[in-house]
């Protein structure tokens, strides 16, 4: 290890402090806004630290009383959870067989390349026909309809992750099991899928994050509490007539909590997924 | 086992994915192409065939060229800033210092924050009356009066770029950091012994390891920045005076606000074509970089 001059060490620590401040200050402010009394947030000069912490907005948003701000928020929270769950399960159900097939039979790989190339398509290029199609099927403002549309984003990405996951499992292991007399599906069930479990988990988490984050299709295809997702509910709050900025911040904190926790806990797996080439949309 | 059966079996396993992709991507895309040659409205009957009129009108409209410039400005400036800040942050995170593990973990936070929450957060920070930015700059005596950061045409796009950068530079940093950690230690040590200065060491020893991963990040970030919708819709809706209106916002307005499905479709395809050309050019560049780094 090279010895560092004291000046360099101080410089590095100063830069680290700056970087930490840049990352944390906006996030900390979001949280502080959520617990500051409305009067503090409207004060001039602005009060940076609340005189007393006020967590009441969290209770307000998470209450399910009829026609309250909470009712709109909790229903959108439930919709987001259900849509992300359904879309993730469906995407994995498509991605696991397809990913394995491409991994073991490279000659059909061009079909996956075509699927992945759809990443370049701006969602606006699909939006009008999807709108008309969903309307025709009676699936506008419907969580099943939105989950189906989310497959356009989730399925290519998870298939790609699963394919690279299967690539790292040597096919000799499968061959050995087959020689011992196991059939194909037995081999997959006993040998391959358990080995691929970590990749499946990573793919599922990515899929949940993508669905949780999605805004454009949700904005277009939902119109009320039956299907509106969290992202749309927050955009409504931010663009609406809400005068209490703390309430908007509270909704933001609550919506950010699940993905941020997933991000922190799954750091290592997510980064290896990202550096294998994938990036969240 | 015969090769044909292997291939057939692989196709059978691909089939569900391909059928769903055809239904939710293939068919809508083909339908968008069809619509783009008609004057169809969003609701109602099919509309009449108008040939290339939609394309001609779009390409010659002042709205389109202005929006294309705005989109390009947004994409080029924010992606360039993200790459530079990201690489600098990665070089820092690769040094020895106290709290390095914690700082590395923190980098995931802006990336994990949902885009809409990020947009909302910055909208609150930029608020002309109660925003933290005005308060901080006034209390530091850097400005005398509160400003409307998102309300003035000259400032809004810059404000959006800052918000977008804050969310996305950590991702570039994490990708670059992973690449830096793959640089063999003896190589950097050897270059030190040979007396290479810090800049030369970065340029000739470290950068070749970064080039491949950074090119991939550059391609993906540029495509995303070119398609940008969410952050702009939540923060400014393309305003003030359309100064932050990007191509995706323009398509949305055309197809859904004005319900002109046909001309919206033609514009959407123009955007798709631009992104595709960009991606192909980049892909060639990636292949070249990967070739020279190997």
Interface residues (C-beta under 8 A of the other chain):
Chain A: X1 X2 X4 X9 X12 X13 X15 X16 X19 X20 X22 X23 X24 X26 X27 X29 X30 X33 X41 X42 X44 X45 X46 X48 X93 X94 X95 X97 X98 X100 X101 X102 X104 X105 X107 X108 X111 X112 X115 X118 X119 X120 X121 X122 X123 X124 X125 X126 X127 X128 X129 X130 X131 X132 X133 X148 X149 X151 X152 X155 X156 X159 X184 X209 X212 X213 X215 X216 X219 X220 X230 X231 X234 X235 X237 X238 X239 X245 X248 X249 X251 X252 X255 X256 X259 X260 X262 X263 X264 X267 X270 X271 X272 X274 X275 X277 X279 X280 X281
Chain B: X6 X7 X9 X10 X11 X12 X13 X14 X16 X17 X18 X20 X21 X24 X25 X27 X28 X29 X31 X32 X35 X42 X89 X92 X95 X96 X97 X98 X99 X100 X103 X105 X106 X107 X108 X109 X110 X111 X112 X113 X114 X115 X116 X117 X119 X120 X121 X122 X123 X124 X125 X127 X130 X132 X135 X138 X139 X166 X170 X171 X174 X175 X178 X179 X189 X192 X213 X216 X217 X220 X221 X223 X224 X226 X227 X229 X230 X233 X234 X237 X247 X248 X251 X252 X255 X256 X261 X264 X265 X268 X269 X271 X272 X275 X276 X279
